Amino acid sequence: SALSPHLAFGEIGPRQVWHAARHAADARPELAPGIDAFLREVGWREFQYHLLHHAPELPDNPLDPRFADFPWRADAAGLQAWQRGRTGYPIVDAGMRQLWETGWMHNRVRMIVASFLVKDLLLPWREGERWFWDTLVDADLAQNAGNWQWVAGCGADAAPFFRVFNPVLQGEKFDPQGDYVRRYVPELGRLPPRWIHQPWAAPTEVLRQAGIKLGDDYPRPIVDHGLARDRALALYNERKGKVDMAS
Ligand SMILES: Cc1cc2nc3c(=O)[nH]c(=O)nc-3n(C[C@H](O)[C@H](O)[C@H](O)COP(=O)(O)OP(=O)(O)OC[C@H]3O[C@@H](n4cnc5c(N)ncnc54)[C@H](O)[C@@H]3O)c2cc1C
């Protein structure tokens, strides 16, 4: 709906949104399932405010105390690569460049880039929270902090903390033709859909025809996702006890 900046600045209130949507559902019952899904999102917003009200430390400290001394890495170059959309993972880079250029990202892409920062790079979720706060047009204290803690697995709800988004599979599922990536990462513009989400795996000839020299025109991946996932799961395991490593 792109209502979030207007909600964040108080130009419209959640009750107005709620009642308008309910009226629409009454008037057009065939739309009710979609409207319910939309209202669930508005419910998430209220939930995050509820959390912030009862835990004012939400923006600064993990709600789950087991994460208070989590061994986050310090990696200024990695953080900058993420901020500027130069990680070598096209869906992550497209999202981060869209954020920088427009102040906006779809929720799906926010989850993918946030998972990449916290799980693949093992950088503190507060770095991501800070960057989003500076760049999002809908930056909102409760939503930003609560969602970052949700992705990092240290928040209040039961999100499976062992979920590590695979940026290649997410790209293939939600941007199958690569149109989104091509829009924000134009240097990959001539890569066919088969390789657009993993240019490092493309045959040399395909890269040549697309006019891409990896490491030159576009970065090689700054981490190996498989290894990074194992590293993150090992550390998360220590915090949370045994989890399903196969998921
Ligand atoms: C790491 C991360 C950081 C985020 N930071 C912010 C932020 O600073 N400000 C912000 O408003 N949203 C934030 N979100 C939530 C969400 O991405 C946006 O609210 C949503 O993309 C806004 O688009 P929309 O208005 O089209 O949403 P719609 O899908 O149309 O949803 C309607 C409304 O419901 C609320 N909503 C939707 N998704 C969520 C969600 N996951 N959590 C809480 N409320 C939600 C928003 O107010 C939104 O306007 C963040 C999500 C993640 C994963």
PDBQT file of the ligand as one rigid body, heavy atoms in Angstrom, charges set to zero:
ROOT
HETATM    1  C1  LIG A 301      14.604  -4.979   8.975  1.00  0.00    +0.000 C 
HETATM    2  C2  LIG A 301      13.267  -4.271   8.785  1.00  0.00    +0.000 A 
HETATM    3  C3  LIG A 301      13.150  -2.933   9.148  1.00  0.00    +0.000 A 
HETATM    4  C4  LIG A 301      11.914  -2.270   8.994  1.00  0.00    +0.000 A 
HETATM    5  N1  LIG A 301      11.825  -0.935   9.335  1.00  0.00    +0.000 NA
HETATM    6  C5  LIG A 301      10.637  -0.312   9.216  1.00  0.00    +0.000 A 
HETATM    7  C6  LIG A 301      10.506   1.076   9.564  1.00  0.00    +0.000 A 
HETATM    8  O1  LIG A 301      11.455   1.738   9.995  1.00  0.00    +0.000 OA
HETATM    9  N2  LIG A 301       9.275   1.659   9.409  1.00  0.00    +0.000 N 
HETATM   10  C7  LIG A 301       8.183   0.959   8.957  1.00  0.00    +0.000 A 
HETATM   11  O2  LIG A 301       7.091   1.542   8.849  1.00  0.00    +0.000 OA
HETATM   12  N3  LIG A 301       8.285  -0.349   8.639  1.00  0.00    +0.000 NA
HETATM   13  C8  LIG A 301       9.465  -0.999   8.743  1.00  0.00    +0.000 A 
HETATM   14  N4  LIG A 301       9.550  -2.325   8.393  1.00  0.00    +0.000 N 
HETATM   15  C9  LIG A 301       8.311  -3.073   8.104  1.00  0.00    +0.000 C 
HETATM   16  C10 LIG A 301       7.850  -3.154   6.647  1.00  0.00    +0.000 C 
HETATM   17  O3  LIG A 301       8.897  -3.506   5.786  1.00  0.00    +0.000 OA
HETATM   18  C11 LIG A 301       7.208  -1.865   6.144  1.00  0.00    +0.000 C 
HETATM   19  O4  LIG A 301       6.272  -1.385   7.071  1.00  0.00    +0.000 OA
HETATM   20  C12 LIG A 301       6.496  -2.131   4.819  1.00  0.00    +0.000 C 
HETATM   21  O5  LIG A 301       7.416  -2.576   3.842  1.00  0.00    +0.000 OA
HETATM   22  C13 LIG A 301       5.799  -0.865   4.363  1.00  0.00    +0.000 C 
HETATM   23  O6  LIG A 301       5.222  -1.037   3.091  1.00  0.00    +0.000 OA
HETATM   24  P1  LIG A 301       3.679  -0.879   2.879  1.00  0.00    +0.000 P 
HETATM   25  O7  LIG A 301       3.198   0.385   3.541  1.00  0.00    +0.000 OA
HETATM   26  O8  LIG A 301       3.449  -1.018   1.414  1.00  0.00    +0.000 OA
HETATM   27  O9  LIG A 301       3.126  -2.160   3.661  1.00  0.00    +0.000 OA
HETATM   28  P2  LIG A 301       1.751  -2.966   3.543  1.00  0.00    +0.000 P 
HETATM   29  O10 LIG A 301       2.102  -4.370   3.224  1.00  0.00    +0.000 OA
HETATM   30  O11 LIG A 301       0.779  -2.238   2.685  1.00  0.00    +0.000 OA
HETATM   31  O12 LIG A 301       1.237  -2.992   5.070  1.00  0.00    +0.000 OA
HETATM   32  C14 LIG A 301       0.388  -1.965   5.610  1.00  0.00    +0.000 C 
HETATM   33  C15 LIG A 301       1.046  -1.349   6.824  1.00  0.00    +0.000 C 
HETATM   34  O13 LIG A 301       1.280  -2.352   7.806  1.00  0.00    +0.000 OA
HETATM   35  C16 LIG A 301       2.496  -2.068   8.500  1.00  0.00    +0.000 C 
HETATM   36  N5  LIG A 301       3.469  -3.163   8.288  1.00  0.00    +0.000 N 
HETATM   37  C17 LIG A 301       3.679  -3.893   7.163  1.00  0.00    +0.000 A 
HETATM   38  N6  LIG A 301       4.652  -4.819   7.363  1.00  0.00    +0.000 NA
HETATM   39  C18 LIG A 301       5.060  -4.649   8.636  1.00  0.00    +0.000 A 
HETATM   40  C19 LIG A 301       6.047  -5.298   9.446  1.00  0.00    +0.000 A 
HETATM   41  N7  LIG A 301       6.808  -6.311   8.994  1.00  0.00    +0.000 N 
HETATM   42  N8  LIG A 301       6.210  -4.858  10.717  1.00  0.00    +0.000 NA
HETATM   43  C20 LIG A 301       5.457  -3.842  11.196  1.00  0.00    +0.000 A 
HETATM   44  N9  LIG A 301       4.521  -3.194  10.492  1.00  0.00    +0.000 NA
HETATM   45  C21 LIG A 301       4.321  -3.591   9.221  1.00  0.00    +0.000 A 
HETATM   46  C22 LIG A 301       3.053  -0.788   7.930  1.00  0.00    +0.000 C 
HETATM   47  O14 LIG A 301       2.623   0.302   8.737  1.00  0.00    +0.000 OA
HETATM   48  C23 LIG A 301       2.395  -0.722   6.557  1.00  0.00    +0.000 C 
HETATM   49  O15 LIG A 301       2.296   0.579   6.039  1.00  0.00    +0.000 OA
HETATM   50  C24 LIG A 301      10.786  -2.985   8.505  1.00  0.00    +0.000 A 
HETATM   51  C25 LIG A 301      10.940  -4.325   8.135  1.00  0.00    +0.000 A 
HETATM   52  C26 LIG A 301      12.164  -4.959   8.258  1.00  0.00    +0.000 A 
HETATM   53  C27 LIG A 301      12.280  -6.408   7.859  1.00  0.00    +0.000 C 
ENDROOT
TORSDOF 0
